[in-house]
Amino acid sequence: MILDWLSLSTILCCTLKIFMLWSMVTDIVGGTIRWRRYLDHLISSLCHDKDISSMEPLLLQILRIGFYEIVKLDMPPYAVVDENVRLAKVALRPGAGNMVNGILRKLVALKEDEVLPLPRVEGDDRAQARALATLYSHPVWMVRRWTKYLGQEETIKLMKWNNSEPSFSLRANQARGFSRDDLVMQLNALKVPYSVSPHLDEFVRVKTGLQTVIHAGLLRKGLCSVQDESAGLVVSIVDPQPGETVIDCCAAPGGKTLYMASRLCGQGLVFAVDVNRGRLRILKETAKLHQLDGVVTTVHADLRVLTDGEALKSNKVLLDAPCSGLGVLSKRADLRWNRKLEDMEDLKKLQDELLDAAAKLVKPGGVLVYSTCSIDPEENEERVAAFLLRHAEFRIDPVDRFVPPDFVTDGGFYFSNPVKHSLDGSFAARLVRAS
C-alpha cells in the first residue's frame, strides 16, 4: 500500500511538472512570436552582420528565444545563456553554440547597464511608424493604418494590449443543464481565478488557469466552451428565440452557431452553412457533444453559389464574415505576421460578395446581422455603407436594445474595443429588410 502511494505520488508530481513545463513552453513560444520584430532588431544590433535575413532559421529562432527570456521574462540571464548555448550545439553544431554564447552575453551586459539599442520615435510619419513598429513589434503597415484611424496614442495602447497575455472567457453550456453557477463551482474546486461577465449570464472570465480547465475535462464533456464575450454579444444582437430558424452563413468553427442553438432551448433550428467540409464535420460532432444536434443542421456549400437558398430563407441570418482578424491579435500571436496589407482588398471584395449572397436568404421583414472580428473601419462600417447602396431594401436597426450602451457606436452599430472593454475587438451591424 505504501509503495502504491509512493508510486502514485511520483506519477502525480511528474504529471504536474510536465504540465507546468508545457505551460511555460507555450508562453515562451507565444511571446517569442509576438515580439519577433522587436527581438530581431535587438539581435541585428548585436551581430557583426547586421542583416540577419541570411542567418540560419533555427539559429535565429534560438537567439529569439534567448533574447525573449532575458529581456521580457527576466529569467536568470546566465541560466538562459547556458541552456540556449547547449541547444544550439545539439541542434546545430559547436560553432553555433559559441556564436549564441557571444551574442547573448552582449545582451546581458547591455541589459544590466540599461542601454538596450532601441529606435527613437522621431522624424516624419513614416520614420515614426517604423520606430513604433519595432518598439511594439507589429508590421509597419498596421501601425500606419491604425495611426490614421486612431491616432498615435491609441495605436500604442492597442499594440500594448496585443502584446499582453491574453485572457479568455468560458461559456457555460445551458443546453446540458450546466449553468454559470455550476461552472463557478467547478472553477472554485479547481482553484482557477475567475470573474463573472458583467454583460452575459452564461460567461465567466479567466486570466490564468485555462489549461487546468481543459485538463479537468470540462470542455471535453461539453459542459462549457471557450468563447470571448465579444462573440457572445454578437449572438445577443441576432437575438435567437425559441421556435425560430436561424441561418449562420459562415458557421465554422461553430462557436456562435452553438451559442445560438443553446438559446433556442430545444425549439427551433440553426442551419450552419460553411464551405469547409472538415470544419463542418467537427462542428457537427461538437453539436452532438453539447446535446444540440437536434437543433443544428450543417450545410456544406459556398454561400455565394448556394443552389437551394430559396428553401433556406429565414427571418434571422448571421454573416460572421471572414476578415483580417485585427481585433484578436492578443490571442493570435502569429496573425500579425501572416496578414499582409494586400489581403485587405481581397477580404473586402469577399465580404461584399458574401453580404450580397446572405441578403438573398433574408425573408421580408427579417434581419441580417453582419459581423467581423476586425477593428478596421473598411471591413466594418464601410462594408455596411457599400451594402446599403446596393440594397435599398435594407436599413440599419440600431443595436442599443440588445447590448450595453457602452458597446453602441454613433451609427447604431456594435463595436467592442480591445483597449476600452478588455475583450476581443469585434463589430456587428443589424440590418432589417423591408416587409
Secondary structure, 3 states (H helix, E strand, C coil): CHHHHHHHHHHHHHHHHHHHHHHHHHHHHHHHHHCHHHHHHHHHHHCCCCCHHHCCHHHHHHHHHHHHHHHCCCCCHHHHHHHHHHHHHHHCCHHHHHHHHHHHHHHHHHHHCCCCCCCCCCCCHHHHHHHHHHHCCCCHHHHHHHHHHHCHHHHHHHHHHHHCCCCEEEEECHHHCCCHHHHHHHHHHHCCCCEECCCCCCEEEECCCHHHHHHCCCCCCCCEEECCHHHHHHHHHHCCCCCCEEEECCCCCCHHHHHHHHHCCCCCEEEEEECCHHHHHHHHHHHHHCCCCCCEEEEECCHHHCCCHHHHCEEEEEEECCCCCCCCCCCCCCHHHHCCHHHHHHHHHHHHHHHHHHHCCEEEEEEEEEEECCCCCCCCHHHHHHHHHHCCCEEECCHHHCCCHHHECCCCCEEECHHHHCCCCEEEEEEEECC
